[in-house]
Structure formats: structure tokens, C-alpha cells
Amino acid sequence: MLAMLIGYGLRRGELLALRVNSIRLREEHWVIAGLLGKAGHIRTVPIPAWVKAAIDEWTNAAGITDGALFRSINKTGRMWGTGITPKVLWEIVREAASRVGIERLAPHDLRRSCARLCHLAGGELDQIQFLLGHVSIQTTERYLGCKQKLRVAVNDRMGIEPEDV
């Protein structure tokens, strides 16, 4: 779950509603196809190879072949029900954060971290917007803390300026 939250920035509801058959191979890349997001927007989300490996490890260990990807486990270790609650997800994130010495961490913090890590790795703003399912580019800019840099402007060295400038 943590790999999915930080690896492709899913919202809590998107993660909890995820079904095994939503994971598909498209253009030689694993994706979540037809992900129903906020305000009913549908998008396709690419899955990094390291997250797909974690998903495969989880589904193999849990014996999950269809239905909800994440399910409740009772005290005897058997799966039951059709999924897990947002409260359980919060506890999973909180426990993982505690183990590495982070005092306060919410699932949505991992979504913002995904955006920032993509940006630091050279990800284009519009591609990060698509990944996160933001309708407005301004929302993506807020996630990234983007500010215009006038001292070193992006158009100062475009490669088309005359030699003698």
C-alpha cells in the first residue's frame, strides 16, 4: 500500500477501491486502467516497475487473483470482507512512519511526496498533473511548491539567442 501511495500518488479512496483486474499492460507498461478519481474523472495511471513487483509479491502471498486488491484479515489470519476502511489505511501509514521516526504522516502526504519526487527526477509538470489526476495545473504547482525564478529565468538559455548577446 505504501509503495502505491508514494509510487504513483493515489488518493486514499482510489487505493481502497482498486481491483486486481484494473491492472493492465498498455504500450508495454503496467497501468491502472480506468481509475475512477475525484469528481468522477477517469484516468490511466502508469505503475513503476518496483511498485508492480510489490503488487505481485502481495497478490502471490495473499492468494489474491480477483476482486479487491486489499482486504481485511481477521484474527486467525484469514481474509474476509470486500476491502479495508480508510481508518485501517491511516493506521498502516502511521505505523510505518513511526518505525522510521516520522511523528506525523498522513496518506495524502505520500501523494505530495510522489509529486515532488517526480518533479525532482525531471518529470514535466503536465505529466505529473496527469499522474495525480489534477484538473487544474495550479493544484499541481501547489503540490510542488513551484515559484517563478526571475534571476535564472527558464527562457534565458533557450539555444536560439544570437552569439554576441
C-alpha positions as CSV (number, residue, x, y, z in Angstrom):
1,M,0.0,0.0,0.0
2,L,2.8,2.4,0.9
3,A,4.5,1.7,-2.4
4,M,1.4,2.6,-4.3
5,L,0.7,5.7,-2.3
6,I,4.2,7.1,-2.9
7,G,4.9,5.4,-6.2
8,Y,2.0,6.9,-8.1
9,G,0.3,9.2,-5.7
10,L,-3.1,7.6,-5.4
11,R,-5.7,9.2,-3.2
12,R,-7.0,7.0,-0.3
13,G,-10.3,6.3,-1.9
14,E,-8.6,5.4,-5.2
15,L,-6.3,2.9,-3.5
16,L,-9.0,1.3,-1.4
17,A,-11.3,0.8,-4.4
18,L,-8.5,-0.7,-6.6
19,R,-9.3,-4.1,-8.1
20,V,-7.0,-6.7,-9.4
21,N,-8.5,-6.6,-12.9
22,S,-7.7,-2.8,-13.1
23,I,-4.0,-3.6,-13.5
24,R,-3.3,-4.0,-17.2
25,L,-0.4,-3.9,-19.7
26,R,-0.7,-1.0,-22.1
27,E,2.0,0.1,-24.6
28,E,4.5,-2.3,-22.8
29,H,3.9,-0.6,-19.5
30,W,1.8,-1.7,-16.5
31,V,-1.0,0.7,-15.7
32,I,-4.1,1.1,-13.6
33,A,-6.7,1.4,-16.4
34,G,-9.9,3.3,-16.0
35,L,-9.2,4.6,-12.5
36,L,-12.2,6.5,-11.2
37,G,-10.9,9.5,-9.4
38,K,-12.2,12.6,-7.7
39,A,-15.3,14.2,-9.2
40,G,-15.8,11.2,-11.4
41,H,-12.8,11.8,-13.6
42,I,-11.4,8.6,-15.2
43,R,-7.7,8.3,-15.9
44,T,-4.9,5.8,-16.6
45,V,-2.1,5.7,-14.1
46,P,1.3,4.2,-15.0
47,I,2.8,1.8,-12.5
48,P,6.5,1.9,-11.9
49,A,8.2,-1.5,-12.2
50,W,9.2,-1.5,-8.5
51,V,5.6,-1.0,-7.4
52,K,4.4,-3.7,-9.8
53,A,6.9,-6.1,-8.2
54,A,5.5,-5.2,-4.8
55,I,1.9,-5.7,-6.0
56,D,2.9,-9.1,-7.5
57,E,4.6,-10.1,-4.2
58,W,1.5,-9.1,-2.3
59,T,-1.1,-10.9,-4.5
60,N,1.0,-14.0,-4.7
61,A,1.5,-14.2,-0.9
62,A,-2.2,-13.4,-0.2
63,G,-3.5,-15.7,-3.0
64,I,-5.5,-12.8,-4.5
65,T,-6.4,-13.3,-8.1
66,D,-9.6,-11.2,-8.5
67,G,-11.7,-8.6,-6.7
68,A,-10.4,-6.0,-4.3
69,L,-6.6,-5.8,-4.1
70,F,-6.5,-5.1,-0.4
71,R,-8.8,-6.9,2.1
72,S,-9.3,-7.2,5.8
73,I,-7.7,-10.0,7.7
74,N,-9.3,-11.5,10.8
75,K,-7.5,-12.6,13.9
76,T,-7.0,-16.1,12.5
77,G,-5.2,-14.7,9.5
78,R,-8.0,-15.3,7.0
79,M,-9.1,-12.7,4.5
80,W,-12.7,-11.5,4.9
81,G,-14.9,-8.8,3.5
82,T,-14.6,-6.9,0.4
83,G,-11.9,-4.4,1.3
84,I,-10.4,-2.3,4.1
85,T,-11.5,1.0,5.6
86,P,-9.8,4.4,5.4
87,K,-9.1,4.1,9.1
88,V,-7.1,0.9,8.5
89,L,-5.1,2.7,5.8
90,W,-4.4,5.6,8.2
91,E,-3.1,3.2,10.8
92,I,-0.8,1.4,8.3
93,V,0.7,4.7,7.2
94,R,1.0,5.9,10.8
95,E,2.7,2.7,11.9
96,A,5.2,2.7,9.0
97,A,6.0,6.4,9.7
98,S,6.6,5.6,13.4
99,R,9.0,2.8,12.5
100,V,11.3,5.3,10.7
101,G,10.9,8.1,13.2
102,I,8.4,10.3,11.5
103,E,6.0,11.6,14.1
104,R,3.1,12.7,11.9
105,L,2.4,11.4,8.4
106,A,-0.9,11.1,6.5
107,P,-1.6,9.1,3.4
108,H,-2.1,12.3,1.5
109,D,1.5,13.4,2.4
110,L,2.7,10.4,0.4
111,R,0.8,11.7,-2.6
112,R,2.5,15.1,-2.3
113,S,5.9,13.3,-1.9
114,C,5.2,11.4,-5.1
115,A,4.7,14.7,-7.0
116,R,7.8,16.2,-5.6
117,L,10.0,13.1,-6.3
118,C,8.7,13.0,-9.9
119,H,9.5,16.7,-10.3
120,L,13.0,16.3,-8.8
121,A,13.6,13.4,-11.2
122,G,12.9,15.8,-14.2
123,G,9.2,15.0,-14.6
124,E,7.3,17.5,-16.6
125,L,4.6,19.5,-14.9
126,D,1.8,18.4,-17.2
127,Q,2.8,14.7,-16.8
128,I,2.7,15.0,-13.0
129,Q,-0.7,16.6,-13.4
130,F,-1.9,13.6,-15.5
131,L,-0.4,11.2,-13.0
132,L,-2.2,12.7,-10.0
133,G,-5.4,13.4,-11.8
134,H,-5.5,17.2,-11.1
135,V,-8.0,19.1,-13.2
136,S,-6.1,22.3,-12.6
137,I,-2.3,22.8,-13.2
138,Q,-2.4,25.3,-10.3
139,T,-3.1,22.4,-7.9
140,T,-0.1,20.5,-9.2
141,E,2.0,23.7,-8.8
142,R,0.9,24.0,-5.2
143,Y,1.9,20.4,-4.5
144,L,5.3,21.1,-5.9
145,G,5.8,24.5,-4.3
146,C,6.5,26.0,-7.8
147,K,7.6,29.6,-7.9
148,Q,8.8,31.6,-10.8
149,K,12.5,32.2,-10.8
150,L,13.4,35.5,-12.4
151,R,17.1,35.6,-11.6
152,V,17.7,32.4,-13.6
153,A,14.7,32.5,-16.0
154,V,13.8,29.4,-18.0
155,N,14.0,31.4,-21.2
156,D,17.5,32.9,-20.7
157,R,19.3,30.0,-22.4
158,M,16.9,28.5,-25.0
159,G,19.6,27.9,-27.6
160,I,18.2,30.3,-30.1
161,E,19.8,33.6,-28.9
162,P,22.4,35.3,-31.1
163,E,26.1,34.6,-30.2
164,D,27.0,38.2,-29.4
165,V,24.5,38.7,-26.6
